Amino acid sequence: MKNVLICGAGGFIGGHLAQYLKKLNKYNLICVDVKPKEYWFQISDDNQNYSLDLKEYDNCLKVTKDINFVYNMACNMGGMGFIENNKAECMLSVLINTNLLRACVENKIERYFFSSSACVYNADKQKKVFIDGLKEEDAYPGSPEDGYGWEKLFSERMCRHFFEDFGLETRVARYHNIYGPKGTYDGGREKAPAAISRKIINAKLKKENQIEVWGDGKQTRSFLFIDDCLDATYSLFNSNCREVLNIGSEEQVSINQLIELVEKIAEYKVKKNYLLDKPLGVRGRSSNNEKIKSILNWSPKFSLQDGMEKTYEWISSNFLKRENNNKFTRKID
């Protein structure tokens, strides 16, 4: 059995990836995250689990010893509010990728995966709503999301040059707004599908008729369900493709349309209080999947409605449990 290191295993995608690979029963899993283990989104005692800061080279050397494959999902990120207000923190994630790559060469790793982001795309191509899907070549000339996007674009190039200079087999995917159950849905790091679900769940519970919406609601995005993301990631990792590939959905919607979808799932209508002074990001963004279709024969299986139904159900269940626990705690106090 191959030894697989998952970096960022305590996060949303990393936690799901650990469960995905575990079910295949083909790998010994070594899971690492900077967070204390009690704060990991998912954890399995069957794996080797470590809380380590992978910005430190010595830690990277330690965890890559006797490893065959590395998946790097580790970075400091969140929704648009977090990215806009923590540019330096986001850029420090470059140390993780840099030191992992160095350690992988030193310890003769067979294959390395880097999770990049649609935030690398040139901002000039994203100034309108409902734009054409972004092709991989649209990242250049470089004008990515400030902070987080620059870190991802630089790290993509680093992967490419580590193959060219040292022969390290690297695979790179640009994720487009991955969402699903068992992720964060409050606290400032959540993305639109989770944030909107939480807001409507809360409004319904408290019988309120209004939610806050960042921006005018006309900005557009595409969102990819976590199960589709994992299938595409595993397929890319095991392929011979060294090119950067989009892993996303071509089903582009406005934030207003996403709200309407969640209202339908919740069976609860709300008014929208638009906050025009909040961080918005680009005006429109979606994935063009022509390249991944032709190379990997991959397309998403889940529609946005299917994925949002599963996501809403999970957030609703956990939100209500937390509210009930808070009520119980207040009664005791």
C-alpha positions in Angstrom: 0.0 0.0 0.0 1.3 3.5 -0.9 1.8 6.1 1.8 -0.2 9.2 1.1 0.3 12.5 2.8 -2.7 14.9 2.9 -1.7 18.5 3.9 -4.6 20.6 5.1 -6.5 17.4 6.1 -8.3 19.3 8.8 -9.9 21.6 6.3 -13.0 21.2 4.2 -11.7 19.7 1.0 -8.8 18.0 2.8 -11.1 16.3 5.2 -13.3 15.0 2.4 -10.3 13.8 0.5 -9.1 11.8 3.4 -12.5 10.1 3.6 -12.5 9.5 -0.1 -9.1 7.9 -0.2 -9.9 5.8 2.9 -12.9 4.2 1.3 -10.6 3.0 -1.6 -8.7 0.9 0.9 -5.5 1.3 -1.2 -3.5 3.7 0.9 -1.9 4.4 4.2 -3.0 7.9 5.1 -0.9 10.5 6.9 -3.0 13.6 7.7 -1.5 17.0 8.7 -3.1 20.3 9.5 -2.0 23.4 11.4 -5.2 23.4 13.5 -5.4 21.4 16.8 -7.1 18.1 16.0 -10.2 19.0 17.9 -10.9 21.7 15.3 -10.5 19.5 12.2 -13.7 19.3 10.2 -13.3 15.5 9.8 -10.8 13.1 11.4 -10.3 9.4 11.5 -8.4 7.5 14.2 -7.4 4.9 11.6 -5.1 7.5 10.0 -1.9 9.0 11.3 -3.0 12.5 12.3 -0.6 15.4 13.1 -1.0 19.1 14.0 2.0 20.8 12.4 2.8 24.1 10.8 3.9 23.3 7.3 5.2 26.8 6.7 8.3 25.4 8.5 10.7 23.4 6.3 11.7 21.0 9.1 8.1 20.0 9.6 7.8 19.4 5.8 10.9 17.2 5.8 9.5 15.2 8.8 6.1 14.5 7.3 7.3 13.6 3.8 9.7 11.0 5.0 8.7 7.5 3.6 5.8 9.1 1.7 4.9 8.1 -1.9 2.2 10.7 -2.8 1.5 14.2 -1.5 -1.8 16.2 -1.8 -1.3 19.8 -0.8 -4.7 21.2 0.2 -3.2 23.5 2.9 -3.6 27.2 2.8 -5.0 30.1 4.7 -8.2 31.0 3.0 -12.0 31.6 3.3 -14.8 33.5 1.6 -14.4 36.9 -0.1 -14.6 38.8 3.2 -11.6 36.9 4.6 -9.5 37.0 1.4 -10.0 40.8 1.0 -9.1 41.6 4.6 -6.2 39.1 5.1 -4.0 39.5 2.0 -0.7 39.1 3.8 -1.9 36.0 5.7 -3.1 34.5 2.5 0.2 35.1 0.7 2.2 33.4 3.6 0.7 30.1 2.3 3.4 30.3 -0.3 5.8 29.0 2.3 3.8 25.8 2.6 4.0 25.0 -1.1 7.6 26.1 -1.4 8.8 24.1 1.6 6.7 21.0 0.7 8.2 21.0 -2.8 11.7 21.2 -1.4 11.1 18.4 1.0 9.5 16.3 -1.7 12.6 16.5 -3.8 14.8 15.7 -0.8 12.6 12.7 0.2 12.1 11.5 -3.4 8.3 11.8 -3.5 6.7 10.1 -6.5 3.9 12.6 -7.2 2.7 15.9 -5.8 -0.7 17.6 -6.1 -1.3 21.4 -5.6 -4.7 22.8 -5.1 -4.9 26.2 -6.9 -7.9 28.4 -7.3 -10.0 30.3 -9.9 -8.8 33.4 -8.1 -5.7 33.3 -10.3 -7.6 34.5 -13.3 -7.0 37.8 -14.9 -9.4 40.3 -13.3 -9.9 42.2 -16.6 -11.7 39.1 -18.0 -14.2 39.1 -15.0 -15.7 42.6 -15.1 -19.1 41.6 -16.3 -21.8 39.2 -15.1 -22.5 35.9 -16.9 -19.1 35.9 -18.6 -17.9 33.1 -20.8 -16.3 30.3 -18.8 -12.6 31.0 -18.0 -10.1 28.9 -20.0 -6.9 27.9 -18.4 -4.9 30.2 -20.6 -7.0 33.2 -19.3 -4.8 33.4 -16.2 -2.2 35.3 -18.3 -1.2 38.0 -18.6 -1.2 37.9 -14.8 -3.7 40.1 -12.9 -5.1 37.7 -10.3 -7.0 38.4 -7.0 -4.7 40.5 -4.9 -3.0 38.5 -2.2 -4.6 35.1 -2.3 -4.7 34.9 -6.1 -1.0 36.0 -6.5 0.1 33.3 -4.0 -1.8 30.6 -6.0 -0.5 31.7 -9.4 3.1 31.9 -8.1 2.8 28.4 -6.5 1.5 27.0 -9.8 4.6 28.2 -11.5 6.7 26.8 -8.7 5.2 23.3 -9.3 6.0 23.5 -13.0 9.6 24.5 -12.4 10.1 21.8 -9.8 9.2 19.3 -12.5 11.4 20.9 -15.1 14.4 21.3 -12.8 14.1 18.3 -10.5 11.8 15.8 -12.2 9.2 16.0 -9.5 5.9 14.9 -11.0 3.4 17.6 -10.2 -0.4 17.9 -10.8 -2.2 21.2 -10.4 -6.0 21.9 -10.3 -7.7 25.3 -10.2 -10.8 24.8 -8.0 -13.9 26.9 -8.7 -15.9 27.5 -5.5 -16.1 24.0 -4.0 -19.0 23.6 -1.6 -20.9 20.9 0.3 -21.6 19.4 3.7 -19.1 19.3 6.6 -17.6 22.7 6.0 -17.7 26.0 7.7 -20.9 28.0 7.4 -20.3 30.9 9.7 -17.4 32.9 11.3 -16.3 34.8 8.3 -14.5 32.1 6.3 -17.6 30.6 4.7 -18.4 30.9 1.0 -21.7 32.0 -0.6 -23.6 28.6 -0.7 -23.0 28.0 3.0 -23.5 31.7 4.0 -26.8 32.0 2.2 -28.0 28.7 3.5 -27.2 29.7 7.1 -28.9 33.1 6.7 -32.1 31.6 5.4 -32.1 28.8 8.0 -31.7 31.4 10.7 -34.4 33.7 9.3 -36.8 30.8 9.0 -36.1 29.7 12.6 -36.5 33.2 14.0 -39.4 34.0 11.7 -37.5 37.0 10.2 -38.3 38.1 6.7 -35.0 39.6 5.6 -31.3 38.6 5.1 -28.2 40.6 4.3 -26.6 40.2 0.9 -23.1 41.4 0.1 -23.2 43.5 -3.1 -26.2 43.9 -5.4 -26.8 40.2 -5.9 -26.1 40.4 -9.6 -22.5 39.1 -9.4 -22.2 35.6 -10.9 -20.3 32.5 -10.0 -20.3 28.8 -10.6 -20.2 26.3 -7.7 -18.9 22.7 -7.7 -20.2 20.1 -5.3 -17.5 18.4 -3.2 -18.1 14.9 -4.5 -17.5 16.0 -8.1 -14.4 17.8 -6.9 -12.9 14.7 -5.3 -13.6 12.5 -8.4 -11.9 15.1 -10.7 -9.0 15.5 -8.3 -8.3 11.8 -8.0 -8.6 11.4 -11.7 -6.1 14.2 -12.4 -3.7 13.0 -9.8 -3.5 9.6 -11.4 -3.3 10.9 -15.0 -0.3 11.8 -17.1 -1.4 15.4 -17.3 1.1 17.9 -16.1 -1.0 20.9 -17.4 -3.0 23.0 -15.0 -6.7 22.1 -15.2 -9.9 23.8 -14.1 -12.0 21.7 -11.7 -15.3 23.5 -11.6 -18.9 23.8 -12.9 -20.1 25.6 -16.0 -23.5 26.2 -14.4 -23.2 29.9 -13.8 -25.7 31.7 -11.5 -26.1 35.1 -9.9 -26.1 35.4 -6.2 -29.8 36.4 -6.4 -30.5 33.2 -8.3 -28.6 31.2 -5.7 -30.8 32.8 -3.0 -33.9 31.9 -4.9 -32.7 28.3 -5.1 -32.1 28.1 -1.3 -35.5 29.8 -0.7 -37.1 27.0 -2.8 -35.2 24.3 -0.8 -36.1 25.9 2.5 -39.7 26.7 1.4 -39.2 30.1 2.9 -39.1 33.5 1.2 -37.0 36.5 2.3 -36.3 40.1 1.3 -32.8 41.1 0.5 -30.9 43.9 2.3 -28.1 44.6 -0.1 -24.8 45.7 1.5 -23.0 47.6 -1.2 -19.9 48.4 0.9 -18.9 44.8 1.5 -16.1 43.0 -0.4 -17.5 41.7 -3.7 -14.6 40.2 -5.6 -14.9 40.0 -9.4 -18.2 40.7 -11.2 -18.5 37.4 -12.9 -16.6 34.0 -12.8 -17.2 30.6 -14.2 -15.3 27.5 -15.3 -14.6 26.4 -18.9 -14.3 22.6 -18.8 -13.3 21.9 -22.3 -9.7 20.9 -21.4 -10.6 18.6 -18.5 -13.3 17.0 -20.6 -10.9 16.2 -23.4 -8.0 15.1 -21.2 -9.8 13.2 -18.4 -13.3 12.7 -19.8 -14.7 14.3 -16.7 -17.9 16.4 -16.2 -19.8 17.2 -13.0 -22.5 14.7 -12.0 -24.3 17.0 -9.5 -26.4 19.9 -10.5 -26.4 23.0 -8.3 -29.8 22.1 -7.0 -28.8 18.6 -6.1 -25.7 19.8 -4.3 -27.4 22.6 -2.5 -30.2 20.3 -1.2 -27.5 18.1 0.5 -25.6 21.2 1.7 -28.7 22.9 3.1 -29.8 19.7 4.9 -26.5 19.3 6.6 -26.2 23.0 7.6 -29.8 23.1 8.9 -29.3 20.0 11.0 -26.1 21.3 12.6 -27.4 24.9 13.0 -30.4 23.6 14.9 -28.3 21.4 17.1 -26.1 24.4 18.0 -29.1 26.6 18.7 -30.6 24.0 21.0 -27.3 23.5 22.8 -27.0 27.3 23.3 -30.5 27.4 24.7 -29.7 24.6 27.1 -26.5 26.3 28.2 -28.3 29.6 28.8 -30.8 27.8 31.0 -28.1 26.2 33.1 -26.3 29.6 33.5 
